[in-house]
Amino acid sequence: MSPKPYHLSTHSPHQPPPSHLPPPSHRLPPSHCPPPSHRRTPPTVAHVPPSHPSHLVHPPTVTQSPTSRHHHQHRHRQQSVWYYKDLVHLFSYRCLKIWSADYRRFTSKKTNTTLKSMVKKRYMHLTEEILKEKPNMCSYMAPSLNDRQDIAVAEVPKLGEQAVTQAIMEWGQPKSKITHLVFATSCGVDMPAADYQLTKLLGLRPSIKRFVMYQHGCYGGGSVLRMAKDLAENNKGARVLVVCSELSSVVSFHGPGETNIDNLVARALFSDGAAAMIVGSDPLLDVEKPLFEIVSASQTIVPDSEGVLDGHLREAGLIFHINDKIPKLVSKNIGTILKEAFQPFDIMDWNSIFWVVHPGGPAILNEVEEKLALRPDKLRASRRVLNEYGNMWGATVLFILNEMRRSSATFRLQTTGKGLEWGVLFGIGPGLTVETVVLRSVSL
């Protein structure tokens, strides 16, 4: 029995579902598929775009904030994604922008930090009022963990709830159909965890099977896709709700200090956001509208990278160590990682695929682009999200996936992957750890 191909598809919620999936040009070798008795169509996924906290903070270079009924206007971007057994699809995906009354005026001023980080605007949960009430959060290395925990434990699930509510709406199925929950965050460790709190907020079934991923940082978006793929493929009829919710400003915002310059790098890049999706196999095409397919997923520790990117939870919050060797280490090893991921599909032309790369910072994108001789347009979606949202840790690659799908539809391209069939998603985070997800787009 020949293995089923993995297929990624993307469709606008306002477009009729495809009557059939286009025949894939590549098929997976038997070694990449489970035994015939366990084969099922890959999982279906619905993704809701990140939600942001409602107020903007006014430290150097402004950022994203949570939703405020009184001072913000919402802009919605729609994106859906599906994932089958051999293929995983993402269904619904939206990005939520929040603007404050003085946001445009404040962020229009470019500083040296803006020019070097390439982050034009970000969103943060923290407000000036919060920082005035909790001054230790502004003082470098002052004890503030209790204050940070109190905010993060309460607000991380709420931010995720906003994203999930939109995702379920675009997915088109009742929330009672959700069988599994995978929740990733690097903020507010607590018991019961954020997955439990989100289950209560959403009113999900008590029997839902929950998994929580803490402290994955910037590679968390790839990790949740990898786990959701395995769950959906190996549990018939599963619908896996995937959530990344990050409030980096709450756990890691500090005032400057002469002993830790790395903290200034983090402050120039990090921001808040959440994203959600639903993944499943055997999609009901009259209801569930595919956006992309997840073909394969893997994880790698970059050689000789120990200690170059760490985050340590202390009484003063989450303290980061960020080494300037990171971009070179990533570019040095990315070719090998790509070859291992795409060899089964006989793909070695890196300009023939679409790219969803976590933009830890502009230096990483520049090094990858140069090392692989990529055309400037290949990392455009990653650069745009970095510019418009900053680094939202695990949620960032899901924002980029939405940007990829949105821009493909805007420019009337043939597929959700900028007109191309195959693509790659990279999550790069502490360790250094790299999550590699091979994707296929769907016809528009």
Sequence and secondary structure as in RCSB ss.txt:
>XXXX:A:sequence
MSPKPYHLSTHSPHQPPPSHLPPPSHRLPPSHCPPPSHRRTPPTVAHVPPSHPSHLVHPPTVTQSPTSRHHHQHR
HRQQSVWYYKDLVHLFSYRCLKIWSADYRRFTSKKTNTTLKSMVKKRYMHLTEEILKEKPNMCSYMAPSLNDRQD
IAVAEVPKLGEQAVTQAIMEWGQPKSKITHLVFATSCGVDMPAADYQLTKLLGLRPSIKRFVMYQHGCYGGGSVL
RMAKDLAENNKGARVLVVCSELSSVVSFHGPGETNIDNLVARALFSDGAAAMIVGSDPLLDVEKPLFEIVSASQT
IVPDSEGVLDGHLREAGLIFHINDKIPKLVSKNIGTILKEAFQPFDIMDWNSIFWVVHPGGPAILNEVEEKLALR
PDKLRASRRVLNEYGNMWGATVLFILNEMRRSSATFRLQTTGKGLEWGVLFGIGPGLTVETVVLRSVSL
>XXXX:A:secstr
       EE   TTS   SS    S    GGGS  GGG     EEEEE    BSS   SSS  B B  TTT  EE
EEEEEEEETTTTEEEEEEEEEEE  TTHHHHHTS  HHHHHH     B S  HHHHHH GGGTSTT S HHHHHH
HHHHHHHHHHHHHHHHHHHHH S GGG  EEEEEESS   SS HHHHHHHHHT  TT EEEEEES GGGHHHHHH
HHHHHHHHHSTT EEEEEEEEEHHHHH     TT THHHHHHHHB EEEEEEEEESS  TTT    EEEEEEEEE
E TT TTSEEEEEETTEEEEEE TTHHHHHHHHHHHHHHHHHGGGT   GGGSEEEE  S HHHHHHHHHHTT  
GGGGHHHHHHHHHH B GGGHHHHHHHHHHHHHHHTT SBTBTTBSEEEEEEEETTTEEEEEEEEE B 
